[in-house]
Structure formats: structure tokens, C-alpha cells
Amino acid sequence: RTLRSPACLVLPENGSDKMIRFSSAMLLSSLMFTSILGHASAAAPEVMRLWPSDAPQAGGNEAADVPTLRLYRVESKDRTAGVVIFPGGGYGNLAMDHEGEQIAAWFNRMGVTAAICVYRHRGGGNGGKGYGHPVPMLDAQRAIRTMRANASMWNVDPERIGIIGFSAGGHLASTVSTRHDQGDASSEDMIEQVSSRPSFAILAYPVIAFEKPFTHRGSQKNLLGENADPKLVASLSNESAVNAETPPTFLFHTAEDTAVPPQNSVAYFEALRRAGVSAEMHIFETGRH
């Protein structure tokens, strides 16, 4: 397959347009190459708690109750771009290898500082009940703030900190893309003072829509529970939450994906276009979820 017309993501900076030259052909071919390799892995990360004490709404003190950030630095004389990675797993576990460590290694090879957000989910902790909304979103927002607050120390450009999410991690990425703030300047916590808005987003075969014929029901159930308020369900169908402040977004999917049908990506892409947000999408003919 030949990919034409490499794309650029347009990132706003200080009231002007700043271009990140992000080739779609390079992105997709490199990701597919990484997947084929299967054994690519990053160097040992620096692991840190997202909160110095108990995380918000923590229901215990086991490992599953403690969200962390796994930082993979690169050596560079100049500030690098940064990316926070959200592995998938249906909000019931985390695919830490092929949607986490391999992705961090790939970004490192391109000279990009990467960090995997190990967010809480329904699969563990909280006295055996696990965690649903809004806990994964809180962990993801905190991960973005953490990289931005430490940008100088980690040699990262705070205006070029994006996110990538896979499957249910793509839903989480679209959640923080549509729900962010500029930070609380009055907070005593340095991390809470900075913005949680991603500079760009990459959504890989993402879960997007809830309570639709093409919804991934397992992700919806794990995130919101069996009998969630219909208004909450509708609000977390993230194509409905896109607005002009949603960051530039790149999506890819396959037409053969039956676990998370490509209509999810299409719905989000159409919402981005309606909102005037820079967006690009690739749907390939073949390939499983």
C-alpha cells in the first residue's frame, strides 16, 4: 500500500500557528513495522506516582490503586516533543506491551520523549470493585499535566506535548481531548497549575461512541457500569463533545475491525471537521483489531 501526501498537524502556540511536521506515512508505516517486529521494547523507564499521596477517589493502597507514569527519556541537546501513551484494554486491563512499551520505544527512536500512563480501571483495586468514570480521566489529565509541569527538567517542549491512545485508550484520549482546562493558578500543587490540554492527539482504532449500534459494549460497561444514567452515557460518547478547542487529531483504523468498528473513528473525524479542528484519518481495508 502506498501512502501519499504526508500530513502536518497544526498546533497553536502563543496565538499563532506552529507546524509539527508529522508525516502520516511515516507514522503508519513505523507503527506497522513495530507491530511486525513484536519484540521491540524501550529501555527501563523511570516510574513515578501520579500523585505524591493517595490519588483522588482511591479505594485502597494496593498497586492497582496507585496510578503511575512510566517515563522514557531521550538524549537531546534540544527540547524534544513529548507524548503520553494510553494503552487499551477495554477499561478492564492495560495492554502494556504492544500498546505501551513498544510504542514508547518507537517514539524514543524518533527522538520523542514518551510516558505511559498506567491509569486505574475496572480490572482491579478499590476493594475489588475496580474503577470507572471519572477516575481514568483524572489519571490521564494528571499525566498530561505532569509532563508539562516537568517539561524543563525532562527537556521537553511544553507546547508540543501530545497523546496517543489505543482502543479503549483511544476513548480515554478523546475524553481528555474534549475535557481539559488551563490549570488552577492558585493551587499549591505545581502540577495542578498547568494546562491538561494535549497539543495533538493520535487515536488508534479508538472506542468513541456509546449507546450506538457500533459501540464496544465491554468498554462502556467497564467505564460506566451496567445501568448508567443515560445523560452520562451520552456525554461520554465523545463525538458529541468535540469543540473548537479539541486538539488537532490523527486517526487510523481498519475496515475489518469487528471488535471496535471503524464507524467510531468516522464519527469522531466528522465531528472534528464540523468543529473546524485540523484532522486526518486513514481506514485500511485489512487488519484485525
Beta strands, then each sheet from edge to edge (+ up, - down):
strand 1: 9-13
strand 2: 16-20
strand 3: 46-49
strand 4: 68-72
strand 5: 80-86
strand 6: 113-118
strand 7: 156-166
strand 8: 201-204
strand 9: 249-254
strand 10: 279-284
sheet 1: 1+ 2-
sheet 2: 3+ 4- 6+ 5+ 7+ 8+ 9+ 10+
end
